[in-house]
């Protein structure tokens, strides 16, 4: 019943028309922790994994339809570390969907990084595969501003922990092949002073795939030109 009621509320947030949606926002009353929010927090630690899984989906709808509230984002993060495989997968799937729908927001990009990258080390293959697939998607979509923003966050000197996870993720992407478009984007970014450091970091991690089909002299010329910038 608890899981079903959570899913019903999720569907209500997802499908309501604008006039009803305003009433729902008032119902959640985002200005203070109301009973409904307290209940969501309580159910996120429910003994039943099916309930915690349903809460992952409800939190996604709350973040998409009401507000990107930090306390709700922290709940999604915590659920991505849940002991139950089904809950972790739903939490990570919710993060992916949130990134697809609202990926321009730095807080969403960081949530993606802090859940998807560590998830590559998950003991459950289905969870690991989900995260590896997402990393490959980002690497093959660097022409997308949101994906480039993600690798820029990884390249930030303050993000040592994320770089460690990124290294590990690359090691697990054994069948990854850098697409021609990815190579071209990185080569272009190397010539841009504001992007060259990020491009070099990515190239250094996928160097075997990147340099395939590019002569060593060409690669060295590119590297030297970027260094001058």
SETI-120948 format. One record per atom (N, C-alpha, C): residue in three letters; residue number from 1; chain; x, y, z; atom name. Coordinates in pm, whole numbers, plus 50000, padded with zeros to 5 digits. Each point is the difference from the previous one (the first is absolute). Layout:
BEGIN
  code  pos  unit     px     py     pz  site
   ALA  NUM     A      X      Y      Z    CA
...
//
This chain:
BEGIN
  code  pos  unit     px     py     pz  site
   UNK    1     A  50084  49880  50000     N
   UNK    1     A  49916  50120  50000    CA
   UNK    1     A  50088  50126  50000     C
   UNK    2     A  50107  50000  50080     N
   UNK    2     A  50088  50117  50007    CA
   UNK    2     A  50067  50025  49865     C
   UNK    3     A  50044  49891  49937     N
   UNK    3     A  50064  50014  49870    CA
   UNK    3     A  49900  50048  49895     C
   UNK    4     A  49880  49942  50003     N
   UNK    4     A  49897  50037  49902    CA
   UNK    4     A  49959  50146  50015     C
   UNK    5     A  49985  50046  50123     N
   UNK    5     A  49959  50139  50022    CA
   UNK    5     A  50108  50097  49952     C
   UNK    6     A  50126  49961  50017     N
   UNK    6     A  50110  50084  49952    CA
   UNK    6     A  49999  50009  49848     C
   UNK    7     A  49973  49886  49933     N
   UNK    7     A  49995  50000  49855    CA
   UNK    7     A  49882  50080  49948     C
   UNK    8     A  49888  49992  50070     N
   UNK    8     A  49882  50079  49960    CA
   UNK    8     A  50031  50149  50006     C
   UNK    9     A  50068  50042  50106     N
   UNK    9     A  50036  50141  50015    CA
   UNK    9     A  50100  50040  49892     C
   UNK   10     A  50093  49910  49965     N
   UNK   10     A  50095  50026  49891    CA
   UNK   10     A  49926  50023  49869     C
   UNK   11     A  49906  49911  49970     N
   UNK   11     A  49923  50012  49876    CA
   UNK   11     A  49918  50128  49999     C
   UNK   12     A  49951  50038  50115     N
   UNK   12     A  49920  50122  50010    CA
   UNK   12     A  50085  50122  49966     C
   UNK   13     A  50122  50003  50054     N
   UNK   13     A  50091  50110  49969    CA
   UNK   13     A  50040  50001  49854     C
   UNK   14     A  50015  49882  49944     N
   UNK   14     A  50046  49989  49861    CA
   UNK   14     A  49893  50042  49900     C
   UNK   15     A  49877  49967  50029     N
   UNK   15     A  49895  50012  49898    CA
   UNK   15     A  49900  50113  50019     C
   UNK   16     A  50007  50071  50111     N
   UNK   16     A  49898  50103  50024    CA
   UNK   16     A  50014  50120  49907     C
   UNK   17     A  49886  50062  49972     N
   UNK   17     A  49999  50122  49922    CA
   UNK   17     A  50045  50116  50087     C
   UNK   18     A  50034  50110  49936     N
   UNK   18     A  50060  50114  50071    CA
   UNK   18     A  49912  50051  50113     C
   UNK   19     A  49870  50008  49979     N
   UNK   19     A  49912  50054  50103    CA
   UNK   19     A  50002  49913  50126     C
   UNK   20     A  50005  49868  49980     N
   UNK   20     A  50006  49909  50114    CA
   UNK   20     A  50140  49999  50060     C
   UNK   21     A  50099  50016  49914     N
   UNK   21     A  50139  49996  50046    CA
   UNK   21     A  50029  50109  50103     C
   UNK   22     A  49941  50118  49982     N
   UNK   22     A  50020  50108  50096    CA
   UNK   22     A  49949  49961  50138     C
   UNK   23     A  49889  49929  50002     N
   UNK   23     A  49945  49954  50128    CA
   UNK   23     A  50092  49898  50065     C
   UNK   24     A  50062  49916  49916     N
   UNK   24     A  50092  49899  50054    CA
   UNK   24     A  50123  50065  50062     C
   UNK   25     A  50050  50105  49935     N
   UNK   25     A  50115  50072  50054    CA
   UNK   25     A  49966  50056  50138     C
   UNK   26     A  49881  50056  50012     N
   UNK   26     A  49955  50052  50129    CA
   UNK   26     A  49987  49886  50101     C
   UNK   27     A  49958  49885  49950     N
   UNK   27     A  49984  49883  50086    CA
   UNK   27     A  50135  49959  50060     C
   UNK   28     A  50106  50004  49918     N
   UNK   28     A  50133  49965  50050    CA
   UNK   28     A  50058  50113  50085     C
   UNK   29     A  49957  50123  49972     N
   UNK   29     A  50042  50117  50077    CA
   UNK   29     A  50151  50000  50020     C
   UNK   30     A  50074  50033  49895     N
   UNK   30     A  50146  49987  50001    CA
   UNK   30     A  50069  50100  50092     C
   UNK   31     A  49927  50089  50060     N
   UNK   31     A  50062  50097  50089    CA
   UNK   31     A  50030  49945  50139     C
   UNK   32     A  49942  49888  50032     N
   UNK   32     A  50026  49940  50130    CA
   UNK   32     A  49979  49850  49993     C
   UNK   33     A  50059  49927  50093     N
   UNK   33     A  49988  49855  50001    CA
   UNK   33     A  49862  49961  50051     C
   UNK   34     A  49913  49964  49910     N
   UNK   34     A  49863  49963  50037    CA
   UNK   34     A  49991  49851  50027     C
   UNK   35     A  49883  49958  50040     N
   UNK   35     A  49979  49858  50031    CA
   UNK   35     A  50031  49910  49881     C
   UNK   36     A  49963  50045  49878     N
   UNK   36     A  50023  49917  49883    CA
   UNK   36     A  50149  49980  49977     C
   UNK   37     A  50080  50105  50019     N
   UNK   37     A  50144  49989  49983    CA
   UNK   37     A  50060  49910  50107     C
   UNK   38     A  49953  50017  50122     N
   UNK   38     A  50047  49915  50109    CA
   UNK   38     A  49970  49853  49971     C
   UNK   39     A  49884  49975  49939     N
   UNK   39     A  49963  49864  49965    CA
   UNK   39     A  50091  49944  49892     C
   UNK   40     A  50034  50082  49901     N
   UNK   40     A  50091  49957  49893    CA
   UNK   40     A  50136  49963  50059     C
   UNK   41     A  50050  50084  50089     N
   UNK   41     A  50129  49971  50065    CA
   UNK   41     A  49992  49870  50078     C
   UNK   42     A  49891  49982  50072     N
   UNK   42     A  49982  49879  50080    CA
   UNK   42     A  49995  49875  49911     C
   UNK   43     A  49926  50009  49890     N
   UNK   43     A  49986  49885  49911    CA
   UNK   43     A  50128  49969  49924     C
   UNK   44     A  50088  50098  49988     N
   UNK   44     A  50128  49976  49931    CA
   UNK   44     A  50089  49904  50078     C
   UNK   45     A  49963  49978  50127     N
   UNK   45     A  50073  49904  50085    CA
   UNK   45     A  49911  49882  50039     C
   UNK   46     A  49892  49981  49926     N
   UNK   46     A  49906  49892  50031    CA
   UNK   46     A  50069  49864  49994     C
   UNK   47     A  49952  49905  50079     N
   UNK   47     A  50060  49867  50002    CA
   UNK   47     A  49979  49924  49870     C
   UNK   48     A  49899  50036  49923     N
   UNK   48     A  49970  49934  49875    CA
   UNK   48     A  50072  50069  49883     C
   UNK   49     A  50077  49925  49925     N
   UNK   49     A  50073  50058  49887    CA
   UNK   49     A  49904  50053  49893     C
   UNK   50     A  49882  49937  49986     N
   UNK   50     A  49903  50046  49901    CA
   UNK   50     A  49951  50141  50031     C
   UNK   51     A  49992  50033  50128     N
   UNK   51     A  49957  50134  50042    CA
   UNK   51     A  50112  50100  49970     C
   UNK   52     A  50121  49965  50034     N
   UNK   52     A  50114  50090  49975    CA
   UNK   52     A  50017  50023  49850     C
   UNK   53     A  49977  49896  49922     N
   UNK   53     A  50008  50013  49853    CA
   UNK   53     A  49894  50097  49949     C
   UNK   54     A  49879  49989  50052     N
   UNK   54     A  49892  50090  49959    CA
   UNK   54     A  50031  50145  50039     C
   UNK   55     A  50066  50017  50113     N
   UNK   55     A  50036  50135  50045    CA
   UNK   55     A  50103  50062  49905     C
   UNK   56     A  50087  49918  49944     N
   UNK   56     A  50097  50052  49902    CA
   UNK   56     A  49927  50067  49884     C
   UNK   57     A  49895  49936  49952     N
   UNK   57     A  49925  50055  49888    CA
   UNK   57     A  49922  50124  50043     C
   UNK   58     A  49945  49996  50120     N
   UNK   58     A  49927  50117  50050    CA
   UNK   58     A  50094  50119  50015     C
   UNK   59     A  50118  49978  50051     N
   UNK   59     A  50098  50108  50015    CA
   UNK   59     A  50036  50059  49864     C
   UNK   60     A  50011  49916  49899     N
   UNK   60     A  50028  50050  49865    CA
   UNK   60     A  49892  50096  49956     C
   UNK   61     A  49874  49962  50018     N
   UNK   61     A  49889  50086  49961    CA
   UNK   61     A  49997  50129  50081     C
   UNK   62     A  50033  49990  50129     N
   UNK   62     A  50005  50119  50085    CA
   UNK   62     A  50108  50097  49951     C
   UNK   63     A  50116  49946  49962     N
   UNK   63     A  50110  50084  49953    CA
   UNK   63     A  49969  50062  49865     C
   UNK   64     A  49932  49925  49914     N
   UNK   64     A  49968  50049  49866    CA
   UNK   64     A  49883  50097  50000     C
   UNK   65     A  49898  49970  50081     N
   UNK   65     A  49875  50074  49990    CA
   UNK   65     A  49983  50108  50107     C
   UNK   66     A  50077  49991  50108     N
   UNK   66     A  49981  50097  50108    CA
   UNK   66     A  50123  50088  50019     C
   UNK   67     A  50112  49939  50041     N
   UNK   67     A  50118  50082  50025    CA
   UNK   67     A  50122  49910  50015     C
   UNK   68     A  50116  50054  49956     N
   UNK   68     A  50127  49929  50020    CA
   UNK   68     A  50050  50030  50142     C
   UNK   69     A  49937  49939  50095     N
   UNK   69     A  50032  50027  50140    CA
   UNK   69     A  50115  49912  50046     C
   UNK   70     A  50097  50061  50067     N
   UNK   70     A  50121  49928  50037    CA
   UNK   70     A  49974  49879  50089     C
   UNK   71     A  49905  50011  50090     N
   UNK   71     A  49971  49887  50090    CA
   UNK   71     A  49943  49881  49923     C
   UNK   72     A  49924  50028  49893     N
   UNK   72     A  49946  49892  49918    CA
   UNK   72     A  50110  49936  49916     C
   UNK   73     A  50092  50084  49951     N
   UNK   73     A  50113  49949  49923    CA
   UNK   73     A  50086  49909  50088     C
   UNK   74     A  50018  50039  50126     N
   UNK   74     A  50078  49917  50092    CA
   UNK   74     A  49933  49865  50024     C
   UNK   75     A  49867  49999  49999     N
   UNK   75     A  49927  49874  50017    CA
   UNK   75     A  50025  49906  49882     C
   UNK   76     A  49996  50056  49878     N
   UNK   76     A  50028  49920  49881    CA
   UNK   76     A  50142  49943  50008     C
   UNK   77     A  50093  50085  50042     N
   UNK   77     A  50139  49955  50013    CA
   UNK   77     A  50009  49884  50099     C
   UNK   78     A  49936  50015  50114     N
   UNK   78     A  50006  49894  50102    CA
   UNK   78     A  49939  49870  49948     C
   UNK   79     A  49891  50011  49928     N
   UNK   79     A  49935  49881  49947    CA
   UNK   79     A  50083  49933  49891     C
   UNK   80     A  50088  50076  49935     N
   UNK   80     A  50089  49940  49899    CA
   UNK   80     A  50104  49909  50065     C
   UNK   81     A  50011  50007  50133     N
   UNK   81     A  50093  49917  50075    CA
   UNK   81     A  49927  49893  50081     C
   UNK   82     A  49872  49982  49972     N
   UNK   82     A  49916  49909  50076    CA
   UNK   82     A  50053  49856  49994     C
   UNK   83     A  49966  49921  50101     N
   UNK   83     A  50045  49860  50003    CA
   UNK   83     A  49929  49914  49896     C
   UNK   84     A  49881  50040  49959     N
   UNK   84     A  49923  49922  49903    CA
   UNK   84     A  50034  50041  49857     C
   UNK   85     A  50028  49903  49916     N
   UNK   85     A  50036  50027  49861    CA
   UNK   85     A  49890  50075  49928     C
   UNK   86     A  49875  49959  50020     N
   UNK   86     A  49888  50063  49930    CA
   UNK   86     A  49987  50147  50035     C
   UNK   87     A  50031  50035  50124     N
   UNK   87     A  49992  50140  50043    CA
   UNK   87     A  50113  50081  49939     C
   UNK   88     A  50120  49944  50003     N
   UNK   88     A  50114  50071  49940    CA
   UNK   88     A  49975  50026  49852     C
   UNK   89     A  49951  49899  49930     N
   UNK   89     A  49974  50017  49856    CA
   UNK   89     A  49894  50106  49975     C
   UNK   90     A  49895  50002  50081     N
   UNK   90     A  49895  50100  49981    CA
   UNK   90     A  50051  50139  50032     C
   UNK   91     A  50082  50012  50104     N
   UNK   91     A  50057  50130  50035    CA
   UNK   91     A  50088  50051  49887     C
   UNK   92     A  50084  49913  49946     N
   UNK   92     A  50090  50040  49892    CA
   UNK   92     A  49921  50030  49872     C
   UNK   93     A  49897  49923  49975     N
   UNK   93     A  49914  50027  49884    CA
   UNK   93     A  49931  50136  50016     C
   UNK   94     A  49960  50031  50121     N
   UNK   94     A  49939  50130  50028    CA
   UNK   94     A  50099  50114  49975     C
   UNK   95     A  50126  49978  50037     N
   UNK   95     A  50104  50101  49976    CA
   UNK   95     A  50019  50020  49850     C
   UNK   96     A  50003  49891  49925     N
   UNK   96     A  50015  50009  49854    CA
   UNK   96     A  49884  50078  49939     C
   UNK   97     A  49879  49970  50043     N
   UNK   97     A  49881  50070  49949    CA
   UNK   97     A  50002  50147  50039     C
   UNK   98     A  50046  50028  50120     N
   UNK   98     A  50010  50139  50045    CA
   UNK   98     A  50102  50075  49915     C
   UNK   99     A  50110  49934  49968     N
   UNK   99     A  50103  50061  49916    CA
   UNK   99     A  49945  50026  49860     C
   UNK  100     A  49923  49905  49948     N
   UNK  100     A  49941  50017  49866    CA
   UNK  100     A  49904  50118  49995     C
   UNK  101     A  49925  50018  50108     N
   UNK  101     A  49895  50102  50002    CA
   UNK  101     A  50048  50137  50048     C
   UNK  102     A  50099  50001  50089     N
   UNK  102     A  50041  50126  50064    CA
   UNK  102     A  50152  50007  50014     C
   UNK  103     A  50070  49951  49899     N
   UNK  103     A  50145  49987  50008    CA
   UNK  103     A  50080  50128  49989     C
   UNK  104     A  49933  50113  49978     N
   UNK  104     A  50073  50127  49993    CA
   UNK  104     A  50040  50051  50138     C
   UNK  105     A  49938  49944  50103     N
   UNK  105     A  50024  50048  50137    CA
   UNK  105     A  50125  49935  50059     C
   UNK  106     A  50096  50080  50049     N
   UNK  106     A  50122  49944  50059    CA
   UNK  106     A  49975  49900  50112     C
   UNK  107     A  49895  50023  50079     N
   UNK  107     A  49971  49908  50110    CA
   UNK  107     A  49960  49863  49947     C
   UNK  108     A  49933  49995  49886     N
   UNK  108     A  49962  49873  49938    CA
   UNK  108     A  50123  49932  49939     C
   UNK  109     A  50084  50079  49936     N
   UNK  109     A  50123  49945  49942    CA
   UNK  109     A  50088  49937  50108     C
   UNK  110     A  50011  50067  50114     N
   UNK  110     A  50083  49946  50109    CA
   UNK  110     A  49936  49876  50060     C
   UNK  111     A  49868  49998  50009     N
   UNK  111     A  49933  49879  50049    CA
   UNK  111     A  50029  49883  49908     C
   UNK  112     A  49995  50025  49869     N
   UNK  112     A  50033  49896  49903    CA
   UNK  112     A  50140  49946  50025     C
   UNK  113     A  50096  50090  50016     N
   UNK  113     A  50139  49960  50022    CA
   UNK  113     A  50017  49920  50129     C
   UNK  114     A  49934  50045  50105     N
   UNK  114     A  50021  49939  50131    CA
   UNK  114     A  49923  49870  50020     C
   UNK  115     A  49915  49966  49902     N
   UNK  115     A  49927  49874  50009    CA
   UNK  115     A  50040  49904  49888     C
   UNK  116     A  50005  50048  49876     N
   UNK  116     A  50029  49914  49886    CA
   UNK  116     A  50145  49952  50001     C
   UNK  117     A  50095  50089  50024     N
   UNK  117     A  50141  49958  49998    CA
   UNK  117     A  50031  49897  50108     C
   UNK  118     A  49961  50022  50127     N
   UNK  118     A  50024  49896  50101    CA
   UNK  118     A  49924  49871  49970     C
   UNK  119     A  49885  50013  49934     N
   UNK  119     A  49920  49882  49968    CA
   UNK  119     A  50070  49903  49907     C
   UNK  120     A  50103  50048  49929     N
   UNK  120     A  50076  49913  49911    CA
   UNK  120     A  50074  49891  50079     C
   UNK  121     A  50023  50027  50129     N
   UNK  121     A  50067  49902  50086    CA
   UNK  121     A  49903  49909  50073     C
   UNK  122     A  49871  50010  49969     N
   UNK  122     A  49899  49921  50071    CA
   UNK  122     A  50026  49850  49983     C
   UNK  123     A  49969  49923  50103     N
   UNK  123     A  50020  49856  49996    CA
   UNK  123     A  49898  49929  49910     C
   UNK  124     A  49888  50066  49977     N
   UNK  124     A  49894  49942  49917    CA
   UNK  124     A  50022  50041  49854     C
   UNK  125     A  50013  49902  49912     N
   UNK  125     A  50032  50029  49860    CA
   UNK  125     A  49896  50087  49931     C
   UNK  126     A  49872  49980  50033     N
   UNK  126     A  49896  50079  49933    CA
   UNK  126     A  50010  50148  50036     C
   UNK  127     A  50040  50029  50124     N
   UNK  127     A  50021  50138  50043    CA
   UNK  127     A  50125  50057  49934     C
   UNK  128     A  50105  49920  50001     N
   UNK  128     A  50126  50041  49938    CA
   UNK  128     A  49980  50030  49852     C
   UNK  129     A  49928  49911  49931     N
   UNK  129     A  49978  50018  49855    CA
   UNK  129     A  49921  50127  49971     C
   UNK  130     A  49901  50029  50084     N
   UNK  130     A  49921  50122  49983    CA
   UNK  130     A  50092  50123  50005     C
   UNK  131     A  50089  50001  50097     N
   UNK  131     A  50089  50116  50019    CA
   UNK  131     A  50105  50010  49890     C
   UNK  132     A  50053  49886  49957     N
   UNK  132     A  50098  50001  49890    CA
   UNK  132     A  49936  50052  49873     C
   UNK  133     A  49877  49958  49974     N
   UNK  133     A  49928  50047  49882    CA
   UNK  133     A  49982  50151  50004     C
   UNK  134     A  49970  50054  50118     N
   UNK  134     A  49983  50144  50013    CA
   UNK  134     A  50130  50075  49976     C
   UNK  135     A  50111  49944  50049     N
   UNK  135     A  50130  50064  49977    CA
   UNK  135     A  50034  50002  49852     C
   UNK  136     A  49975  49889  49932     N
   UNK  136     A  50025  49994  49856    CA
   UNK  136     A  49914  50103  49926     C
   UNK  137     A  49876  50013  50044     N
   UNK  137     A  49909  50096  49937    CA
   UNK  137     A  50055  50142  50010     C
   UNK  138     A  50052  50034  50119     N
   UNK  138     A  50057  50133  50018    CA
   UNK  138     A  50122  50019  49910     C
   UNK  139     A  50089  49901  49997     N
   UNK  139     A  50123  50011  49921    CA
   UNK  139     A  49970  50010  49850     C
   UNK  140     A  49889  49942  49958     N
   UNK  140     A  49964  50006  49859    CA
   UNK  140     A  49905  50115  49968     C
   UNK  141     A  49976  50086  50098     N
   UNK  141     A  49907  50113  49980    CA
   UNK  141     A  50062  50131  50047     C
   UNK  142     A  50130  50015  49980     N
   UNK  142     A  50069  50118  50051    CA
   UNK  142     A  49962  50127  49926     C
   UNK  143     A  49926  49985  49889     N
   UNK  143     A  49947  50119  49933    CA
   UNK  143     A  49878  50055  50072     C
   UNK  144     A  49950  49922  50095     N
   UNK  144     A  49888  50045  50084    CA
   UNK  144     A  50056  50082  50116     C
   UNK  145     A  49946  50118  50021     N
   UNK  145     A  50052  50090  50103    CA
   UNK  145     A  49997  49936  50139     C
   UNK  146     A  49895  49925  50029     N
   UNK  146     A  49989  49938  50132    CA
   UNK  146     A  50107  49893  50021     C
   UNK  147     A  50027  49923  49896     N
   UNK  147     A  50103  49896  50009    CA
   UNK  147     A  50139  50063  50014     C
   UNK  148     A  50022  50108  49927     N
   UNK  148     A  50130  50068  50013    CA
   UNK  148     A  50014  50060  50140     C
   UNK  149     A  49893  50050  50054     N
   UNK  149     A  50004  50056  50136    CA
   UNK  149     A  50038  49893  50102     C
   UNK  150     A  49956  49877  49976     N
   UNK  150     A  50034  49889  50090    CA
   UNK  150     A  50150  49973  49999     C
   UNK  151     A  50060  49994  49881     N
   UNK  151     A  50144  49973  49995    CA
   UNK  151     A  50080  50120  50052     C
   UNK  152     A  49944  50119  49986     N
   UNK  152     A  50067  50117  50058    CA
   UNK  152     A  50003  49991  50152     C
   UNK  153     A  49893  49951  50059     N
   UNK  153     A  49997  49982  50145    CA
   UNK  153     A  50101  49895  50043     C
   UNK  154     A  50016  49895  49920     N
   UNK  154     A  50099  49897  50031    CA
   UNK  154     A  50141  50058  49992     C
   UNK  155     A  50023  50086  49902     N
   UNK  155     A  50133  50058  49979    CA
   UNK  155     A  50038  50107  50101     C
   UNK  156     A  49903  50046  50077     N
   UNK  156     A  50027  50101  50102    CA
   UNK  156     A  50106  49947  50097     C
   UNK  157     A  50109  50076  50023     N
   UNK  157     A  50105  49955  50092    CA
   UNK  157     A  49950  49962  50139     C
   UNK  158     A  49884  50054  50038     N
   UNK  158     A  49944  49970  50132    CA
   UNK  158     A  49924  49866  50002     C
   UNK  159     A  49983  49942  49881     N
   UNK  159     A  49918  49878  49990    CA
   UNK  159     A  50086  49874  49991     C
   UNK  160     A  50097  49988  50088     N
   UNK  160     A  50089  49885  49997    CA
   UNK  160     A  49924  49869  50016     C
   UNK  161     A  49901  50001  50090     N
   UNK  161     A  49923  49878  50024    CA
   UNK  161     A  49925  49957  49874     C
   UNK  162     A  49944  50098  49927     N
   UNK  162     A  49928  49968  49878    CA
   UNK  162     A  50095  49948  49892     C
   UNK  163     A  50121  50053  49997     N
   UNK  163     A  50098  49954  49902    CA
   UNK  163     A  50041  49856  50027     C
   UNK  164     A  50006  49962  50127     N
   UNK  164     A  50030  49861  50035    CA
   UNK  164     A  49890  49908  49949     C
   UNK  165     A  49876  50039  50023     N
   UNK  165     A  49886  49921  49952    CA
   UNK  165     A  49998  49996  49847     C
   UNK  166     A  50035  50113  49938     N
   UNK  166     A  50003  50008  49854    CA
   UNK  166     A  50104  49904  49944     C
   UNK  167     A  50117  49997  50062     N
   UNK  167     A  50107  49907  49960    CA
   UNK  167     A  49950  49856  50006     C
   UNK  168     A  49935  49969  50110     N
   UNK  168     A  49947  49865  50019    CA
   UNK  168     A  49894  49969  49895     C
   UNK  169     A  49917  50099  49972     N
   UNK  169     A  49896  49980  49900    CA
   UNK  169     A  50055  49972  49863     C
   UNK  170     A  50105  50073  49962     N
   UNK  170     A  50063  49978  49869    CA
   UNK  170     A  50056  49859  49991     C
   UNK  171     A  50059  49952  50111     N
   UNK  171     A  50057  49864  50000    CA
   UNK  171     A  49893  49893  49979     C
   UNK  172     A  49878  50032  50042     N
   UNK  172     A  49891  49903  49985    CA
   UNK  172     A  49932  50008  49864     C
   UNK  173     A  50028  50104  49923     N
   UNK  173     A  49936  50014  49869    CA
   UNK  173     A  50088  49935  49893     C
   UNK  174     A  50021  49869  50015     N
   UNK  174     A  50094  49929  49913    CA
   UNK  174     A  49962  50008  49853     C
   UNK  175     A  49872  50002  49970     N
   UNK  175     A  49956  49999  49861    CA
   UNK  175     A  49970  50140  49947     C
   UNK  176     A  50040  50101  50077     N
   UNK  176     A  49971  50138  49955    CA
   UNK  176     A  50091  50038  49885     C
   UNK  177     A  49943  50060  49898     N
   UNK  177     A  50076  50053  49887    CA
   UNK  177     A  49959  50145  49979     C
   UNK  178     A  50098  50087  50007     N
   UNK  178     A  49971  50141  49979    CA
   UNK  178     A  49950  50022  49858     C
   UNK  179     A  49884  50061  49989     N
   UNK  179     A  49944  50026  49867    CA
   UNK  179     A  50078  50111  49931     C
   UNK  180     A  49985  50008  49869     N
   UNK  180     A  50068  50106  49925    CA
   UNK  180     A  49955  50138  50048     C
   UNK  181     A  49870  50011  50033     N
   UNK  181     A  49951  50130  50046    CA
   UNK  181     A  50063  50037  50134     C
   UNK  182     A  50018  49901  50088     N
   UNK  182     A  50064  50027  50128    CA
   UNK  182     A  50144  50046  49979     C
   UNK  183     A  50071  49933  49911     N
   UNK  183     A  50139  50038  49970    CA
   UNK  183     A  50005  50143  49945     C
   UNK  184     A  49911  50031  49908     N
   UNK  184     A  49999  50133  49939    CA
   UNK  184     A  49969  50109  50102     C
   UNK  185     A  49906  49971  50088     N
   UNK  185     A  49962  50098  50103    CA
   UNK  185     A  50119  50026  50092     C
   UNK  186     A  50067  49893  50042     N
   UNK  186     A  50115  50016  50092    CA
   UNK  186     A  50114  50075  49932     C
   UNK  187     A  50023  49971  49872     N
   UNK  187     A  50104  50072  49927    CA
   UNK  187     A  49966  50149  49993     C
   UNK  188     A  49873  50031  49974     N
   UNK  188     A  49956  50139  49995    CA
   UNK  188     A  50016  50067  50136     C
   UNK  189     A  49961  49929  50105     N
   UNK  189     A  50008  50054  50136    CA
   UNK  189     A  50145  50027  50042     C
   UNK  190     A  50092  49920  49945     N
   UNK  190     A  50142  50020  50034    CA
   UNK  190     A  50050  50139  49959     C
   UNK  191     A  49940  50055  49897     N
   UNK  191     A  50044  50131  49950    CA
   UNK  191     A  49931  50116  50070     C
   UNK  192     A  49907  49967  50093     N
   UNK  192     A  49929  50104  50073    CA
   UNK  192     A  50059  50013  50141     C
   UNK  193     A  50057  50115  50033     N
   UNK  193     A  50066  50016  50131    CA
   UNK  193     A  49916  49960  50119     C
   UNK  194     A  49869  50024  49995     N
   UNK  194     A  49915  49970  50115    CA
   UNK  194     A  49964  49852  50009     C
   UNK  195     A  50027  49926  49893     N
   UNK  195     A  49958  49859  49997    CA
   UNK  195     A  50116  49902  49985     C
   UNK  196     A  50120  50052  49972     N
   UNK  196     A  50111  49911  49966    CA
   UNK  196     A  50038  49906  50115     C
   UNK  197     A  49996  50049  50125     N
   UNK  197     A  50038  49915  50113    CA
   UNK  197     A  49903  49883  50015     C
   UNK  198     A  49871  50027  49982     N
   UNK  198     A  49901  49893  50009    CA
   UNK  198     A  50018  49900  49887     C
   UNK  199     A  50023  50052  49880     N
   UNK  199     A  50019  49911  49884    CA
   UNK  199     A  50122  49911  50020     C
   UNK  200     A  50108  50057  50051     N
   UNK  200     A  50122  49922  50024    CA
   UNK  200     A  49977  49891  50104     C
   UNK  201     A  49923  50032  50104     N
   UNK  201     A  49971  49900  50102    CA
   UNK  201     A  49925  49882  49939     C
   UNK  202     A  49896  50029  49922     N
   UNK  202     A  49921  49893  49939    CA
   UNK  202     A  50086  49918  49905     C
   UNK  203     A  50079  50068  49918     N
   UNK  203     A  50085  49929  49905    CA
   UNK  203     A  50099  49910  50073     C
   UNK  204     A  50055  50049  50110     N
   UNK  204     A  50099  49921  50075    CA
   UNK  204     A  49939  49872  50056     C
   UNK  205     A  49869  50002  50025     N
   UNK  205     A  49933  49882  50056    CA
   UNK  205     A  49958  49901  49892     C
   UNK  206     A  49971  50051  49881     N
   UNK  206     A  49954  49911  49893    CA
   UNK  206     A  50101  50000  49885     C
   UNK  207     A  50128  50018  50033     N
   UNK  207     A  50103  50022  49899    CA
   UNK  207     A  50007  49887  49898     C
   UNK  208     A  49983  49875  50044     N
   UNK  208     A  50009  49890  49905    CA
   UNK  208     A  49891  50007  49894     C
   UNK  209     A  49878  50032  50045     N
   UNK  209     A  49890  50011  49906    CA
   UNK  209     A  50009  50128  49917     C
   UNK  210     A  50051  50104  50065     N
   UNK  210     A  50003  50131  49934    CA
   UNK  210     A  50100  50003  49885     C
   UNK  211     A  50118  49943  50023     N
   UNK  211     A  50107  50012  49900    CA
   UNK  211     A  49988  49898  49889     C
   UNK  212     A  49909  49905  50013     N
   UNK  212     A  49981  49903  49892    CA
   UNK  212     A  49953  50072  49874     C
   UNK  213     A  50075  49983  49893     N
   UNK  213     A  49963  50064  49875    CA
   UNK  213     A  50061  50140  49986     C
   UNK  214     A  50073  50045  50102     N
   UNK  214     A  50068  50131  49994    CA
   UNK  214     A  50150  49976  50010     C
   UNK  215     A  50077  50051  49909     N
   UNK  215     A  50144  49977  50004    CA
   UNK  215     A  50061  50065  50122     C
   UNK  216     A  50111  49946  50049     N
   UNK  216     A  50066  50054  50119    CA
   UNK  216     A  50045  50142  49977     C
   UNK  217     A  50046  50031  49879     N
   UNK  217     A  50046  50137  49971    CA
   UNK  217     A  49884  50099  50008     C
   UNK  218     A  49886  49958  49947     N
   UNK  218     A  49883  50087  50005    CA
   UNK  218     A  49958  50025  50143     C
   UNK  219     A  50002  49894  50080     N
   UNK  219     A  49960  50014  50140    CA
   UNK  219     A  50096  50092  50074     C
   UNK  220     A  50131  49986  49975     N
   UNK  220     A  50099  50084  50066    CA
   UNK  220     A  49983  50146  49958     C
   UNK  221     A  49970  50023  49872     N
   UNK  221     A  49976  50136  49953    CA
   UNK  221     A  49881  50063  50073     C
   UNK  222     A  49894  49921  50015     N
   UNK  222     A  49881  50047  50070    CA
   UNK  222     A  50035  50035  50144     C
   UNK  223     A  50074  49910  50064     N
   UNK  223     A  50038  50019  50141    CA
   UNK  223     A  50085  50126  50015     C
   UNK  224     A  50098  50018  49912     N
   UNK  224     A  50089  50115  50009    CA
   UNK  224     A  49925  50131  49976     C
   UNK  225     A  49910  49998  49903     N
   UNK  225     A  49920  50119  49973    CA
   UNK  225     A  49915  50039  50120     C
   UNK  226     A  49941  49898  50066     N
   UNK  226     A  49916  50029  50117    CA
   UNK  226     A  50083  50052  50116     C
   UNK  227     A  50122  49950  50014     N
   UNK  227     A  50087  50043  50109    CA
   UNK  227     A  50035  50149  49987     C
   UNK  228     A  50010  50048  49876     N
   UNK  228     A  50032  50140  49978    CA
   UNK  228     A  49886  50091  50043     C
   UNK  229     A  49879  49943  50003     N
   UNK  229     A  49884  50081  50038    CA
   UNK  229     A  49984  50008  50151     C
//
